[in-house]
Amino acid sequence: MNFFMTFILIFSSLLLASDSVSTDKEKQERLEKQIQIEMEREKKYAKEQTFYQQGNYDLKGSEVNKDSLSTLPDLEEDEFDMDSVYD
């Protein structure tokens, strides 16, 4: 029985470790892809050397990457009491 419990413990820890490595790898791949996109955009702006007006901007490129939202940590909300500010 002890052998079985030890095996389960080691196996589960290996699974958790491999999952975090694959998550880091995916995160790095997303980062590299976004860096390449931004570098191409900067090359375009450097070549054109113009100031863009409101209608010329590509606002789709400024949206949040939905793939990266799952990796963000949850934010803790603090209680803010305005009564203590005026004392």
Wavefront OBJ file of the C-alpha trace (Angstrom):
o trace
v 0.000 0.000 0.000
v 2.831 2.418 0.834
v 4.454 1.676 -2.506
v 1.216 2.518 -4.301
v 0.782 5.830 -2.422
v 4.421 6.757 -3.075
v 3.997 5.970 -6.764
v 0.850 8.132 -6.975
v 2.592 11.017 -5.202
v 5.636 10.931 -7.486
v 3.526 10.502 -10.618
v 1.249 13.436 -9.772
v 4.194 15.709 -8.979
v 5.752 14.838 -12.354
v 2.496 15.653 -14.112
v 2.254 19.022 -12.391
v 5.858 19.850 -13.235
v 5.434 18.949 -16.898
v 2.258 21.048 -17.104
v 4.027 24.168 -15.831
v 6.857 23.654 -18.327
v 4.408 23.398 -21.237
v 2.573 26.495 -19.990
v 5.848 28.420 -19.863
v 6.669 27.225 -23.363
v 3.272 28.359 -24.698
v 3.670 31.685 -22.934
v 7.107 32.184 -24.494
v 5.759 31.294 -27.951
v 2.922 33.840 -27.624
v 5.417 36.456 -26.485
v 7.749 35.803 -29.418
v 4.835 35.939 -31.866
v 3.629 39.274 -30.461
v 7.165 40.711 -30.556
v 7.444 39.787 -34.245
v 4.106 41.469 -34.985
v 5.162 44.638 -33.180
v 8.559 44.689 -34.930
v 6.877 44.453 -38.343
v 4.550 47.301 -37.384
v 7.486 49.454 -36.263
v 9.345 48.748 -39.526
v 6.298 49.908 -41.441
v 6.059 53.117 -39.406
v 9.804 53.793 -39.766
v 9.612 53.344 -43.531
v 6.573 55.592 -43.993
v 7.637 58.230 -41.446
v 4.212 59.813 -41.344
v 1.891 60.869 -38.587
v -1.323 58.950 -38.688
v -4.721 60.527 -38.278
v -7.667 58.990 -36.464
v -9.042 57.082 -39.455
v -5.698 55.540 -40.394
v -4.952 53.677 -37.173
v -5.319 49.917 -36.978
v -7.223 49.571 -33.701
v -7.606 45.805 -34.102
v -3.891 45.434 -33.379
v -4.330 47.055 -29.965
v -6.864 44.548 -28.684
v -6.048 42.151 -25.851
v -4.845 38.692 -26.862
v -7.564 36.344 -25.604
v -5.074 33.446 -25.347
v -3.095 35.266 -22.678
v -6.087 36.071 -20.457
v -6.113 32.615 -18.881
v -2.563 33.076 -17.562
v -3.252 36.335 -15.719
v -3.499 36.081 -11.922
v -6.683 37.076 -10.137
v -6.560 40.501 -8.530
v -7.439 40.894 -4.886
v -9.850 43.661 -4.050
v -8.965 45.883 -1.137
v -11.565 47.549 1.021
v -11.246 51.296 0.569
v -12.951 53.425 3.149
v -13.283 57.096 2.188
v -14.281 58.059 5.753
v -10.740 57.521 7.001
v -9.363 59.914 4.363
v -11.198 62.918 5.800
v -10.322 62.329 9.477
l 1 2 3 4 5 6 7 8 9 10 11 12 13 14 15 16 17 18 19 20 21 22 23 24 25 26 27 28 29 30 31 32 33 34 35 36 37 38 39 40 41 42 43 44 45 46 47 48 49 50 51 52 53 54 55 56 57 58 59 60 61 62 63 64 65 66 67 68 69 70 71 72 73 74 75 76 77 78 79 80 81 82 83 84 85 86 87
